[in-house]
Amino acid sequence: MTITSVPVEVLWTSPEEGGRKTIPQGNRYVTVSRFEEDRETWQKEAWSIVLEFPTSPEIQGNPARGQASFLSATAPQDRLRPGCIFELFEGPRKVATVKVLSSPR
């Protein structure tokens, strides 16, 4: 199975809402995701997401645009469909909401 990469918009959760103190500075960010389908089991069965940014989120600001893919080729690639919204977590803390903008390229 191949890994799908899709264009996304990432809305970082503010520190006041429990998010990160700073927006990521690098061009690559990897963490766990929570999809609506996994709401009950995500802490035990979460899929890691890789975000790649042409320009770092720190420079782009909030929201930031980039490409998203699952870290694993065995992940449910079909979930990365246009209009899909999922959340990113660092441990129990929600750090961002991600929206898939269009189909894979």
Order of alpha helices (4+ residues) and beta strands (2+ residues): beta-beta-alpha-beta-alpha-beta-beta-beta
